[in-house]
């Protein structure tokens, strides 16, 4: 992978730079601008310095309380779905059939939830979970379990988590499967000769080979669950109360619901900063993994 | 590949878990509202196509699909055409700030849509693109262009450098080499990238809903409006949902081996 230095390559990158700059830098500048100001309507703005940021990080104020509560909920949500999806994804990947037409069928069905519009994912679970018309809600209630995601906080959380597991476990499974497929058969034969147990094979051969894809999976899932909006919005609308109001839902409420530009902008910047840090870790991991095993890169 | 005990059962149970909610949606879409509300039936006892018929005849419904498809297609074309040269540049050359630029692109792919909803609303209102497919198409570029660059870069790197060099020795100009040689060689990669641009734009709701009001309203926004309306029309909602799944389900077979790759930004 020896690349030649050529500054003219910038011309090839210029269109991308222009398009993304138009839709990223320009709006972000407005956000920065708003975050320092206060408005009393009529397009009159007043300088507010770091006031919004102070309020945002102070739990005793309304804004800070809402932000930190939704941040806490969101981190809890991300932790729970990672704890479920990663082990489950590994198990599913290990359960994939070895060859034949069933492989293709499994791949297609696994991929199906990933390609459903997010609001339809919400709709599906809304319909599926309703106690009166949904198979899940109806069955649970007739089994004597009082389940109602509209009024019960625990049920709402359970629904949102099961929905996310349904939606995204396939991604972890498909990534792990891609990692597993790259293990040469010789490794397994060697293990068999050594009389290695099933667990030893997993720990010594399969897990190390899945390291990289697992890392990608964890980071992708963390970031996507950290900015989840549509699915819980459709199913629970952030309720009951505020129990499933995650950061994105809170932000949209402040920005487009109340049109509180300054507060929303300050929240956006802090939110974006968190994402940026995680992103940077992700990028470092990806590029480092790329230099360790350059032969993997671009293996179409 | 070495597998675990009971793998067939695990796989079957998991696939049923995946398919059951989808089956329920399809089931609902063929039922009348009376059947949905009054009885609990595992399959439609009086199957009806009424829900689908209404979507295809009522303009406020089918226009939603047309609007969605319009901005998705515009977005896919823009994303792929600007990403192709950039992918080539990232794959072949080193230049000032290339690594930072590559990271910056990734960070935009990961930026929360909620952060951009309000500034986009102001921006596109200011340049009179609000409530047009162009606004949504351009807004979705923020995550689709980086995605396309990352995926295509992987595919371009799979093409040996010798091919470029031979072509240039043979007297090909750069644009001619690009169109005549490189593009056909990575055609499958372009297909994969286009598929993922299509999908990610198709599944997004927040920006699409924020940037449209009447004329360019996407199907996803029409569906949420129905949800909040009094007197829920479950059958119709289910039918609308089933129709949004179809584009993905149609192409899924052709891209099944690339799904992991696309979601991992071409890095698997």
Interface residues (C-beta under 8 A of the other chain):
Chain A: X1 X3 X4 X5 X6 X7 X8 X9 X10 X12 X13 X15 X16 X17 X19 X20 X22 X23 X24 X26 X27 X28 X30 X31 X88 X91 X92 X94 X95 X96 X97 X98 X104 X106 X107 X108 X109 X110 X111 X112 X113 X114 X115 X116 X117 X118 X119 X120 X123 X124 X125 X126 X127 X128 X132 X133 X134 X135 X136 X138 X166 X169 X170 X171 X174 X175 X177 X178 X179 X180 X181 X183 X188 X191 X198 X201 X202 X205 X206 X213 X216 X217 X220 X223 X226 X227 X229 X230 X234 X247 X248 X249 X251 X252 X255 X256 X261 X264 X265 X268 X271 X272 X275 X276 X278 X279 X280 X282 X283 X286 X287 X290 X297 X298 X299 X300
Chain B: X1 X2 X3 X4 X5 X6 X7 X8 X10 X11 X14 X15 X17 X18 X19 X20 X21 X22 X24 X25 X28 X36 X37 X40 X42 X78 X81 X82 X83 X85 X86 X88 X89 X90 X91 X92 X93 X94 X95 X96 X98 X99 X101 X102 X103 X104 X105 X106 X107 X108 X110 X111 X112 X113 X114 X115 X116 X117 X118 X119 X120 X121 X122 X123 X138 X139 X141 X142 X145 X146 X149 X154 X155 X156 X157 X158 X188 X189 X199 X202 X203 X204 X205 X206 X210 X220 X223 X224 X227 X234 X237 X238 X241 X244 X245 X248 X249 X252 X253 X255 X256 X257 X259 X260 X261 X263 X264 X267 X268
